[in-house]
Amino acid sequence: MNITPELLKRYTDGQCTPAEMQAVEQWLDDPEAHAEAVTEIPAEVRNEAGPRVWERLQANARQPFWMRYRHYLSGLAAVLLLVSGLVWHIQKVEKPAAGRIAIQTVRTQKGETRQLALPDGSVVMLAYDSELRYPAAFTDSVRRVVLIGEAQFSVKKNAKQPFIVETAAAQTRVLGTVFNVKEYPHEGSTALLVTEGKVRFINKTTTQSAILTAGNAGMITGKQLTTRPVSGADAEVAWLNNALRFDDVPLAQVTRELERRYNVHIDIQTEALKNQRYTGAFKNPSLRAVLGSLSIAVGFRYEVQGESIQFFE
């Protein structure tokens, strides 16, 4: 996706789609993109932004690479704003334009989970390596939040103000209920598990939707939306119970889950091994226990060096 001044303005005005928002934030997190922005954005736009703004941007571009990359490594996000032009700043809460509500951003790292209370009293458990964006106050006709990753929502009921969870591929709309949504970038699917109440699950690509009640799960993959009843362990949110559960999934998907949970990097040496499928469940597992079971069930060797792990056939 091309990052244009028009797209950046929509981003700062809160008008981007989740996909556009993700593209802009990935661009802003790229230190090399900062330097390119100085020369690529037209002169007339730079002039509108005002001299002080571009002095700061150009000074950042002149820094040695390690200095600029240090900000990326420390988890700070450089946010490019347009105030009849562009303004450069780094912070966790986006400063609103006059009359606008500030947007809060909460992010967990790999191996970290976090509980937070939203302005309406709803409670969110944010899973490993995930991000939630929400307004400091719900003043619109709907309570809208944006999720990247996975979270369980316990939504306070308000029939006059529906609660909406936006992800890149799906929209989950409720009045008051408990449910878990999972959609990590580049994994190609959105999973929903309803624990209490009733949820409308919408595929943004096709606008197809389904109503799910407690004890049902939904999945969006591309243009397809499917639902199924669940019971027993399948009806529980595994990560909230310190469990792991895999149901006939490729080993590459298993390793991504392990990387998020245990804050490690796993390298699978061959494509064939990546595509091997695995089914299994663990309760309160250590990483060593999971690796041992996986290696026996799938049939591979592994080597651990600190936080790096390699899988061999």
TAGI-V921477 format. One record per residue. N is the residue number from 1. RES is the residue in one small letter. SS is DSSP state (H for helix, E for strand, L for the rest). Layout:
N&RES&SS ; N&RES&SS
This chain:
1&m&L ; 2&n&L ; 3&i&L ; 4&t&L ; 5&p&H ; 6&e&H ; 7&l&H ; 8&l&H ; 9&k&H ; 10&r&H ; 11&y&H ; 12&t&H ; 13&d&L ; 14&g&L ; 15&q&L ; 16&c&L ; 17&t&L ; 18&p&H ; 19&a&H ; 20&e&H ; 21&m&H ; 22&q&H ; 23&a&H ; 24&v&H ; 25&e&H ; 26&q&H ; 27&w&H ; 28&l&H ; 29&d&L ; 30&d&L ; 31&p&H ; 32&e&H ; 33&a&H ; 34&h&H ; 35&a&H ; 36&e&H ; 37&a&H ; 38&v&H ; 39&t&H ; 40&e&H ; 41&i&L ; 42&p&L ; 43&a&H ; 44&e&H ; 45&v&H ; 46&r&H ; 47&n&H ; 48&e&H ; 49&a&H ; 50&g&L ; 51&p&H ; 52&r&H ; 53&v&H ; 54&w&H ; 55&e&H ; 56&r&H ; 57&l&H ; 58&q&H ; 59&a&H ; 60&n&H ; 61&a&H ; 62&r&H ; 63&q&L ; 64&p&L ; 65&f&H ; 66&w&H ; 67&m&H ; 68&r&H ; 69&y&H ; 70&r&H ; 71&h&H ; 72&y&H ; 73&l&H ; 74&s&L ; 75&g&L ; 76&l&L ; 77&a&L ; 78&a&E ; 79&v&E ; 80&l&E ; 81&l&E ; 82&l&L ; 83&v&L ; 84&s&L ; 85&g&L ; 86&l&L ; 87&v&E ; 88&w&E ; 89&h&E ; 90&i&E ; 91&q&L ; 92&k&L ; 93&v&E ; 94&e&E ; 95&k&L ; 96&p&L ; 97&a&L ; 98&a&L ; 99&g&L ; 100&r&L ; 101&i&L ; 102&a&L ; 103&i&E ; 104&q&E ; 105&t&E ; 106&v&E ; 107&r&E ; 108&t&L ; 109&q&L ; 110&k&L ; 111&g&L ; 112&e&L ; 113&t&L ; 114&r&E ; 115&q&E ; 116&l&E ; 117&a&E ; 118&l&L ; 119&p&L ; 120&d&L ; 121&g&L ; 122&s&L ; 123&v&E ; 124&v&E ; 125&m&E ; 126&l&E ; 127&a&L ; 128&y&L ; 129&d&L ; 130&s&L ; 131&e&E ; 132&l&E ; 133&r&E ; 134&y&E ; 135&p&E ; 136&a&L ; 137&a&L ; 138&f&L ; 139&t&L ; 140&d&L ; 141&s&L ; 142&v&L ; 143&r&E ; 144&r&E ; 145&v&E ; 146&v&E ; 147&l&E ; 148&i&E ; 149&g&E ; 150&e&E ; 151&a&E ; 152&q&E ; 153&f&E ; 154&s&E ; 155&v&L ; 156&k&L ; 157&k&L ; 158&n&L ; 159&a&L ; 160&k&L ; 161&q&L ; 162&p&L ; 163&f&E ; 164&i&E ; 165&v&E ; 166&e&E ; 167&t&L ; 168&a&L ; 169&a&L ; 170&a&E ; 171&q&E ; 172&t&E ; 173&r&E ; 174&v&E ; 175&l&L ; 176&g&L ; 177&t&L ; 178&v&E ; 179&f&E ; 180&n&E ; 181&v&E ; 182&k&E ; 183&e&E ; 184&y&L ; 185&p&L ; 186&h&L ; 187&e&L ; 188&g&L ; 189&s&L ; 190&t&E ; 191&a&E ; 192&l&E ; 193&l&E ; 194&v&E ; 195&t&E ; 196&e&E ; 197&g&L ; 198&k&E ; 199&v&E ; 200&r&E ; 201&f&E ; 202&i&E ; 203&n&E ; 204&k&L ; 205&t&L ; 206&t&L ; 207&t&L ; 208&q&L ; 209&s&E ; 210&a&E ; 211&i&E ; 212&l&E ; 213&t&E ; 214&a&L ; 215&g&L ; 216&n&E ; 217&a&E ; 218&g&E ; 219&m&E ; 220&i&E ; 221&t&E ; 222&g&L ; 223&k&L ; 224&q&E ; 225&l&E ; 226&t&E ; 227&t&E ; 228&r&E ; 229&p&E ; 230&v&L ; 231&s&L ; 232&g&H ; 233&a&H ; 234&d&H ; 235&a&H ; 236&e&L ; 237&v&L ; 238&a&H ; 239&w&H ; 240&l&H ; 241&n&H ; 242&n&L ; 243&a&E ; 244&l&E ; 245&r&E ; 246&f&E ; 247&d&E ; 248&d&E ; 249&v&E ; 250&p&E ; 251&l&H ; 252&a&H ; 253&q&H ; 254&v&H ; 255&t&H ; 256&r&H ; 257&e&H ; 258&l&H ; 259&e&H ; 260&r&H ; 261&r&H ; 262&y&H ; 263&n&L ; 264&v&L ; 265&h&E ; 266&i&E ; 267&d&E ; 268&i&E ; 269&q&L ; 270&t&L ; 271&e&H ; 272&a&H ; 273&l&H ; 274&k&H ; 275&n&L ; 276&q&L ; 277&r&E ; 278&y&E ; 279&t&E ; 280&g&E ; 281&a&E ; 282&f&E ; 283&k&E ; 284&n&L ; 285&p&L ; 286&s&L ; 287&l&H ; 288&r&H ; 289&a&H ; 290&v&H ; 291&l&H ; 292&g&H ; 293&s&H ; 294&l&H ; 295&s&H ; 296&i&H ; 297&a&H ; 298&v&H ; 299&g&H ; 300&f&L ; 301&r&E ; 302&y&E ; 303&e&E ; 304&v&E ; 305&q&E ; 306&g&L ; 307&e&L ; 308&s&E ; 309&i&E ; 310&q&E ; 311&f&E ; 312&f&E ; 313&e&L
